[in-house]
Amino acid sequence: MKTNLEEWNVEDPVFWEQKGKKIAYRNLWLSIPALLLSFAVWMMWSIITTKMKEFNFHFGMITPDMSEEMVKEQLAVINNLYYTLPAIAGLAGATLRIPNSFLIALGGGRNVVFTTTVLLLVPAFGVGFALADQNTSYLTFAVLALLSGFGGGNFASSMSNISYFFPKRMQGTSLGLNAGIGNLGVGIMQKMIPFVIGIFLFSAVGSSGEVVEDQPLAGLQNAGWIWIPIVIAAVGAFFGMNNVITGTPKLPTTIQGISKTLFMVGIGIITAAVGSYLLVGLEINMWIVLPVVVILTLLLMKYLSPKDIKQSLNKQFSILNDKHNWIMTIIYTMTFGSFIGFSAAFPKLCQDIFVYTDPANPQYVNPNAPDFLTWVFIGPMLGALVRPAGGWLSDKINSGSRVTTYSTIVTVIATMAVAYFVVQARDSATPEVYWWPFFAGFMVLFVTTGIGNGSTFRSIPYIFSKEKAGPVLGWTSAIAAYGAFIIPQVFGEQIQMGTPEYALYGFGIYYVICLGLNWWYYDRSNSGIEC
């Protein structure tokens, strides 16, 4: 099979039916499992941190000579550090989406998907070793959380790549399938990790290789080893996918494509590491860290790239001068940013609100607490499953902006409802009675943000030219992914202050702003843009 396709015109119905359709769907079906595993590795910290608390991972911060009051203070700090790990993963994944936004034009879709999928093995297997030892340092986990950002970055290049394989009339459905089934990786992960931790799978082997029959952490390291199917996905991408000339004007060899991919991904890892150090090491405010990381990433890409990469990047950077790129970035952050941020924070939030319910005693466990790990996976699963429906419905009524409008209205209502039940649970001696309405409100949030994911992505190919649409798809998904950084951080800070509902109030205000932007620029009858 020819790897580089120099003839590609899917807008021609004859070409599509005779040749393009079969190739396009083969690339889509190979892209989806790679993206699903990417999301699973990226978001695995949402479950791992809840288990780390159960297994009393203290990162060496609690010693026997500490007083009871000092232990309580340290436990509060450690609990915030648990939120920091998914936040670091979120920061890295979002930052890596910036270079990934431009990767297809540089390295070719097949080369990029193969390389970025192989990189997932590093954090996945690293977690397998790290969780085998209760004395593993926080720095080790922070580095692994940083590297799990590989999975988050892959979304931008994956979506950009698929956009070149299908005609415009099928963009909503094809992108919705790629993203929606790919997003299922979050829900599958949140169900699989608690399940495999209880199984004698890889847990018989300790971190040093010796057999450990009665290890107290036996099973916990399965959270990393379970993702060995990454190898199969990478092999499938290498032998079954293609590079197409519409996405990569200068089609590279395999070695060239892999080299360019590693270079660009390396820039993202460096700047994400800088941001993580600013956040955790220097304790700089997240709202300062965020723009610093984005600007630093763009500057390094612009000035450190080799000449052939720089020429391509300069052309693609033109989207940063387009007003609608920034508007759609804000709107898409509302949808995908909320979905992925809630996915990262929801399990730990459930644990803090319904399990560890006594602020005066961080070690107190509510005996009537719901078994939240049995249910939390449903939210990301619902959000992922309805995402293709958002794209399909937009195609059906020929208006992605209209679908975005209605989904956003419901999102605002659901956000305020969840905030109400958080307050009721916090002030109650029996918070568990508010579990089901709290859970139902969050499920509505996952559904509406999932639908909005599909509808906003469907709008982009109608707002922008074919040349701009790919980079814009990548860029908007990159910035939106910072929701996986922002939302766990905000919830962690507000939990520590005892006011988690304030986070939801802030999100609600942001959603109202996005509702206005979407209506003014795209959904009102005389906006001038039909999308």
C-alpha positions in Angstrom: 0.0 0.0 0.0 1.3 3.5 -0.9 2.0 5.5 2.2 2.1 9.0 0.6 -1.0 9.9 -1.5 -0.2 12.6 -4.0 -3.7 12.6 -5.6 -6.5 13.5 -3.2 -9.7 15.3 -4.0 -12.5 14.2 -1.8 -14.8 17.0 -2.9 -15.0 15.3 -6.3 -17.9 12.8 -6.0 -16.4 10.4 -8.5 -13.0 10.3 -6.8 -14.7 9.9 -3.4 -16.8 7.0 -4.4 -14.2 5.2 -6.5 -11.1 5.7 -4.4 -11.3 8.2 -1.5 -14.1 6.7 0.5 -12.3 3.4 1.3 -9.0 5.0 2.2 -10.7 7.7 4.3 -12.6 5.2 6.4 -9.6 2.9 6.9 -7.7 5.9 8.3 -10.6 6.8 10.5 -11.0 3.3 12.0 -7.3 3.2 12.7 -7.2 6.7 14.1 -10.0 6.1 16.6 -8.4 3.4 18.8 -5.2 5.3 18.9 -7.1 8.4 20.1 -9.1 6.4 22.6 -5.9 5.1 24.2 -4.5 8.6 24.2 -7.4 9.9 26.2 -7.2 7.0 28.6 -3.5 7.6 29.4 -4.0 11.4 29.6 -6.9 11.2 32.0 -5.9 8.2 34.1 -4.8 10.5 37.0 -8.5 11.3 37.7 -8.8 7.7 39.1 -5.3 7.1 40.1 -5.3 10.0 42.6 -8.4 8.7 44.3 -6.7 5.3 44.8 -3.5 7.0 46.0 -5.5 8.6 48.8 -7.1 5.2 49.7 -3.6 3.6 49.8 -2.2 6.5 51.8 0.5 7.8 49.4 2.0 10.7 51.4 5.1 11.3 49.2 7.2 11.3 52.3 5.6 14.4 53.7 4.3 12.8 56.9 6.8 11.5 59.5 6.3 9.7 62.8 7.5 12.6 64.9 4.7 15.0 63.6 2.0 16.2 66.0 -1.6 15.4 65.3 -2.3 19.0 64.2 0.7 19.0 61.8 -0.5 15.7 60.3 -3.9 17.2 59.6 -2.3 20.3 58.0 -0.1 18.0 55.8 -3.0 15.9 54.8 -4.8 19.0 53.5 -1.7 19.9 51.5 -1.4 16.4 50.2 -5.0 16.3 49.1 -4.4 19.5 47.1 -1.4 17.8 45.5 -3.7 15.0 44.4 -5.6 17.6 42.4 -2.3 19.0 41.1 -1.4 15.7 39.3 -4.3 15.7 36.9 -3.8 19.4 36.5 -0.2 18.9 35.5 -1.4 16.2 33.0 -4.0 18.7 31.8 -1.4 21.5 31.4 1.0 19.2 29.5 -1.7 17.7 27.3 -3.1 21.1 26.3 0.3 22.6 25.7 1.3 19.7 23.5 -1.8 20.3 21.4 -0.3 23.6 20.3 2.6 21.9 18.3 0.3 19.0 17.5 -2.0 21.6 15.8 0.6 22.1 13.1 2.1 18.6 13.0 0.1 17.2 10.1 1.4 19.8 7.6 4.9 19.0 8.7 5.2 15.3 9.4 2.2 13.7 7.6 -0.8 12.1 9.3 0.4 8.5 9.3 3.8 9.4 10.7 2.4 11.7 13.3 -0.2 9.2 14.6 2.3 6.4 14.8 4.9 8.4 16.6 2.6 10.1 19.1 0.9 6.7 19.9 4.3 5.0 20.6 5.1 7.9 23.1 2.1 6.8 25.2 4.1 3.8 26.3 6.4 5.9 28.4 3.9 7.3 31.0 1.7 4.2 30.9 4.5 1.8 31.8 6.1 4.4 34.1 2.9 4.5 36.2 3.0 0.7 36.4 6.4 0.8 38.1 5.7 3.9 40.2 2.5 2.6 41.8 4.3 -0.6 42.9 6.1 1.3 45.6 4.3 3.4 48.3 7.5 5.4 48.8 7.6 6.7 45.3 8.3 10.5 45.4 5.8 13.2 44.4 8.4 14.4 41.8 8.2 11.0 40.1 4.5 11.1 39.8 4.6 14.8 38.7 7.0 13.8 35.8 4.8 10.9 34.8 1.7 13.2 34.9 3.7 15.6 32.7 4.5 12.8 30.2 0.9 11.5 30.1 0.2 14.8 28.4 1.4 13.0 25.2 -2.1 11.6 25.2 -3.8 15.0 25.4 -1.7 16.5 22.7 -2.6 13.7 20.2 -6.2 14.9 19.9 -5.2 18.1 17.9 -3.1 16.3 15.3 -5.7 13.4 15.1 -8.6 15.7 14.4 -6.6 17.9 12.0 -5.6 14.7 10.1 -9.1 13.3 9.8 -10.4 16.6 8.5 -8.3 16.1 5.3 -9.7 12.7 4.5 -13.4 13.5 4.3 -15.5 16.0 2.1 -16.9 19.1 3.8 -20.5 17.6 3.8 -19.3 14.8 6.1 -17.0 16.8 8.4 -19.5 16.8 11.3 -20.0 13.1 11.3 -16.4 12.0 10.6 -14.9 14.4 13.1 -17.6 13.5 15.6 -16.9 9.8 15.3 -13.1 10.3 15.7 -13.5 12.6 18.7 -16.6 11.0 20.2 -15.3 7.4 20.2 -11.8 8.7 21.0 -13.3 10.5 24.0 -14.7 7.2 25.2 -11.2 6.5 26.4 -11.9 8.6 29.4 -15.0 6.6 30.5 -13.4 3.3 29.6 -10.4 4.2 31.7 -12.5 5.3 34.7 -14.2 1.9 34.6 -11.2 -0.3 33.8 -8.7 1.1 36.3 -10.8 0.4 39.4 -11.7 -3.0 37.9 -8.1 -4.1 37.1 -6.7 -2.9 40.4 -8.7 -5.7 42.1 -7.3 -8.3 39.7 -4.2 -10.4 40.2 -2.9 -9.4 36.8 0.5 -7.7 36.7 0.6 -7.1 40.4 2.7 -10.2 41.3 5.8 -8.5 40.0 7.3 -5.7 42.1 9.2 -2.7 40.7 12.5 -4.5 41.0 11.3 -7.6 39.1 11.0 -10.0 42.0 7.8 -11.9 42.6 5.7 -10.4 45.4 2.8 -12.5 46.6 1.5 -10.5 49.6 2.4 -7.0 48.5 0.0 -4.5 50.2 -0.3 -2.4 47.0 -0.8 -5.6 44.8 -3.0 -4.6 41.9 -2.6 -0.8 42.0 0.2 -0.8 39.4 -2.3 -2.5 36.9 -3.5 1.1 36.4 -0.5 1.5 34.1 0.1 -2.0 32.7 -3.4 -2.3 31.4 -2.6 0.0 28.5 -0.4 -2.4 26.7 -2.8 -2.4 23.7 -1.0 0.9 22.8 1.5 -1.3 21.0 -1.3 -2.7 18.7 -2.6 0.7 17.9 0.8 2.0 17.0 1.5 -1.0 14.7 -1.9 -0.4 13.0 -1.1 3.2 12.4 2.3 2.5 10.9 1.1 -0.1 8.4 -2.5 1.0 7.7 -2.6 4.8 7.6 -1.6 7.4 5.0 -0.1 10.8 4.5 -2.2 12.9 2.1 -0.9 15.8 0.0 -3.8 18.1 1.0 -2.8 17.9 4.6 1.0 17.8 4.0 2.0 19.8 0.9 5.6 18.5 1.1 5.1 14.8 1.7 8.0 13.5 3.9 9.7 10.1 4.3 8.9 8.1 7.4 12.2 9.2 9.1 11.6 12.8 8.2 8.0 12.7 9.5 9.0 11.0 12.8 11.9 13.4 13.3 9.8 16.5 12.8 7.1 15.1 15.1 9.6 14.4 17.9 11.1 17.9 17.6 7.8 19.6 17.9 6.5 17.4 20.7 9.8 18.0 22.5 9.1 21.8 22.5 5.7 21.1 24.0 7.2 19.0 26.8 9.8 21.5 27.6 7.3 24.4 28.0 4.8 22.2 29.9 7.7 21.3 32.3 8.4 25.0 32.8 4.8 25.7 33.5 4.5 22.7 35.9 7.5 24.0 37.8 6.1 27.5 38.0 2.8 26.1 39.3 4.0 23.5 41.8 7.6 24.5 42.5 7.2 28.2 42.7 3.5 28.2 43.5 2.8 30.9 40.9 -0.9 31.6 40.2 -2.4 29.4 37.5 -3.8 32.4 35.6 -0.2 33.7 35.2 1.2 30.3 34.4 -1.3 29.6 31.6 -0.5 32.6 29.2 3.3 32.2 30.0 3.2 28.6 28.8 1.2 29.3 25.6 3.4 32.3 24.6 6.6 30.5 25.4 5.5 27.5 23.3 4.6 29.7 20.3 7.9 31.6 20.6 10.0 28.4 20.7 8.2 27.0 17.8 8.7 30.2 15.8 12.3 30.9 16.5 14.0 27.5 17.3 12.5 25.4 14.4 14.7 24.5 11.5 14.2 26.5 8.3 11.9 24.0 6.5 9.6 23.7 9.6 9.7 27.5 10.2 8.4 28.3 6.7 5.4 26.0 7.1 4.7 27.3 10.6 4.8 30.9 9.5 2.1 30.2 6.9 -0.1 28.3 9.5 0.4 31.0 12.1 -1.8 33.3 10.0 -4.8 31.8 11.8 -3.7 33.8 14.9 -4.6 37.0 13.0 -8.2 35.8 12.3 -10.8 37.2 14.7 -13.0 34.1 14.2 -10.2 31.8 15.3 -10.2 33.5 18.7 -14.0 33.5 19.0 -14.3 29.8 18.1 -11.5 29.1 20.6 -13.4 30.7 23.4 -16.6 28.9 22.5 -15.0 25.5 22.0 -13.2 25.9 25.3 -16.7 26.1 26.9 -17.6 22.7 25.4 -14.5 20.5 25.2 -12.7 22.4 28.0 -15.6 21.7 30.3 -16.0 18.1 29.2 -12.3 17.2 29.7 -11.9 19.3 32.8 -14.9 17.8 34.5 -13.6 14.3 33.5 -10.3 15.0 35.2 -11.9 16.5 38.4 -15.2 14.7 38.8 -14.0 11.5 40.6 -11.8 13.4 43.2 -14.6 15.9 43.7 -17.1 13.1 44.4 -14.6 11.7 46.9 -14.1 15.0 48.7 -17.8 16.0 48.9 -19.3 12.6 49.8 -16.5 10.4 51.3 -14.1 12.6 53.3 -16.8 14.9 54.6 -15.3 16.3 57.9 -12.9 19.3 57.3 -11.8 19.1 60.9 -10.7 15.5 60.5 -9.2 14.8 57.0 -9.0 11.0 57.7 -12.7 10.7 58.6 -14.6 8.5 56.1 -18.3 8.8 55.8 -19.6 5.3 56.4 -22.7 5.9 54.2 -20.8 7.4 51.3 -21.9 6.3 47.8 -19.6 4.0 45.9 -18.8 6.8 43.4 -16.2 4.8 41.4 -19.0 2.5 40.3 -20.7 5.5 38.6 -18.3 8.3 37.7 -17.3 6.7 34.3 -20.8 7.2 33.0 -20.3 10.9 32.7 -17.4 10.9 30.3 -19.0 7.9 28.4 -22.2 9.9 27.9 -20.3 13.0 26.8 -18.3 11.0 24.3 -21.2 9.0 22.9 -23.3 12.1 22.3 -20.5 14.0 20.6 -21.1 12.4 17.2 -24.8 13.2 17.7 -23.9 16.8 18.1 -22.1 16.7 14.7 -24.8 14.6 13.1 -27.6 16.9 14.3 -25.7 19.9 13.1 -25.4 18.3 9.7 -29.1 17.4 9.8 -30.4 20.9 10.5 -27.5 22.5 8.7 -26.6 24.7 11.7 -23.9 23.9 14.2 -24.4 27.3 15.9 -28.0 26.6 16.6 -27.2 23.3 18.3 -24.5 25.1 20.3 -27.0 27.7 21.5 -29.5 25.2 22.9 -26.9 23.0 24.5 -25.2 26.0 26.2 -28.5 27.1 27.7 -29.0 23.7 29.3 -25.3 23.7 30.4 -25.9 27.0 32.3 -29.0 25.6 34.1 -27.2 22.3 35.0 -24.2 24.1 36.3 -26.3 26.1 38.8 -28.2 23.0 39.8 -24.9 21.1 40.6 -23.7 24.1 42.6 -27.0 24.1 44.6 -26.6 20.4 45.5 -22.9 20.9 46.4 -24.0 23.5 49.0 -26.7 21.2 50.3 -24.3 18.3 50.7 -21.6 20.4 52.3 -24.0 21.8 55.0 -25.7 18.5 55.7 -24.9 15.9 58.3 -26.0 13.3 55.8 -24.5 14.5 52.5 -25.1 11.2 50.8 -28.8 12.0 50.4 -27.8 14.6 47.8 -25.6 12.2 45.8 -28.1 11.2 43.1 -29.3 14.8 42.3 -25.7 15.9 42.3 -24.8 13.0 40.0 -27.7 13.6 37.7 -26.8 17.3 37.3 -23.3 16.4 36.4 -24.5 13.8 33.8 -26.5 16.6 32.1 -23.3 18.7 32.0 -21.4 15.9 30.4 -24.2 15.4 27.8 -24.6 19.0 26.9 -20.8 19.7 26.7 -20.5 16.6 24.6 -23.2 17.7 22.1 -21.5 21.2 22.0 -18.2 19.5 21.2 -19.7 18.0 18.0 -21.6 21.1 17.0 -18.8 23.6 17.4 -16.3 21.4 15.6 -18.8 21.0 12.8 -19.0 24.8 12.4 -15.3 25.4 11.9 -15.0 24.0 8.3 -17.9 26.3 7.4 -16.3 29.4 8.9 -12.8 28.9 7.6 -11.2 28.0 4.3 -9.9 24.4 3.7 -6.4 25.6 4.3 -7.2 27.3 7.6 -9.7 24.8 8.9 -7.1 22.1 9.8 -4.9 24.4 11.8 -7.9 26.1 13.4 -9.3 22.7 14.5 -6.0 21.9 16.1 -5.5 25.3 17.7 -9.0 25.5 19.2 -8.7 22.0 20.6 -5.3 22.9 22.0 -6.5 25.9 24.0 -9.8 24.2 25.0 -7.7 21.3 26.5 -6.5 23.7 29.2 -9.8 23.0 30.8 -8.1 19.8 32.0 -5.6 22.0 33.8 -7.9 24.8 34.9 -10.9 22.9 36.3 -9.0 20.5 38.6 -6.9 23.4 39.9 -10.0 25.6 40.6 -11.8 22.8 42.3 -8.7 21.9 44.3 -8.3 25.5 45.5 -12.0 25.9 46.3 -12.2 22.5 48.1 -9.3 23.6 50.3 -11.2 26.8 51.1 -14.4 24.9 51.7 -16.4 26.6 48.9 -16.4 24.3 45.8 -19.7 25.9 44.6 -17.8 29.1 43.8 -16.0 27.2 41.1 -19.3 26.3 39.5 -20.6 29.9 39.8 -17.5 31.1 37.8 -18.0 28.4 35.1 -21.7 29.4 34.8 -20.8 33.1 34.2 -18.3 32.0 31.5 -20.9 29.9 29.8 -23.3 32.8 29.6 -20.5 34.9 27.9 -20.0 32.1 25.4 -23.7 31.9 24.7 -23.7 35.6 23.8 -20.7 35.3 21.5 -22.1 32.3 19.7 -25.4 34.1 19.1 -24.0 37.4 18.0 -21.4 36.1 15.6 -23.0 32.9 14.2 -26.5 32.1 15.3 -28.5 35.4 14.8 -30.2 35.6 11.4 -28.2 38.5 10.1 -24.7 37.5 11.4 -23.4 37.0 7.9 -22.0 33.5 8.6 -24.0 30.3 8.2 -22.4 27.5 10.2 
